[in-house]
Amino acid sequence: MKPYRSALCWAAAIIGVALAGMFDVIDQASTTTLLIALPVAGWMAVSGRGSCPLARER
């Protein structure tokens, strides 16, 4: 998947969590935690920093 498509998927997930938190589908603590963790996980996935170094050698 191209990086911009992957970034759009992560952005959609973050917006979805924000909307779910706004409409009380997800409790406040979970919303806060996800809104902190998802951008970090997304950045790692898009930039390739979350990959295993052994997998990159192949």
N, C-alpha and C positions, 0 to 999 in steps of 0.2 A: 504494500500500500504506500502510495506517495505520502511524503511528510505532511503536506497541507491537508490531505484527506484525513489522516490520522489526527491532526490537530483539530480539525472540525468535529470529529467524533468525540474527542475529549472535551471540547467546548460544549457540545450538545449535552454530554453527561453532567457537566458542571452546572449548566443552566437548568437541566432537569432536576437536579438536587436542590438548587436554589428555589425553584418553583414549588417543589414538593414541600420544602421547609416553610415557604410562605403560606401555603394552604394547609399547614399542619398535618400533612400526610406522614412526615418524618418529624420526630421530636427535635427540640432545639439543640440538645447536646450532640446528637448524631449529625444534624445539619452542619453545625460548626466544625465538627471533626472532618466531615467529608469535604467541606469547602476549603479546608486547609490541606488535606491529603491529596485530593484529586488533581489540583494544579501541579503539585510536585511530581506525582506519578505520571501525569501527562507529559510534563517537560522531560522526564527521564525516558519515557517511551518514544517521544518524537525525536529527541536528540540522540538516542541510541545509548545513553549512559546506563540504562537499566539492563543491558544485555550482559550475558555471561562472557567473560574474556575468552574462555575456551571455545565457545561457539563461534566467535569471530575469526578464529584461526583457521577454520575449515574452508 
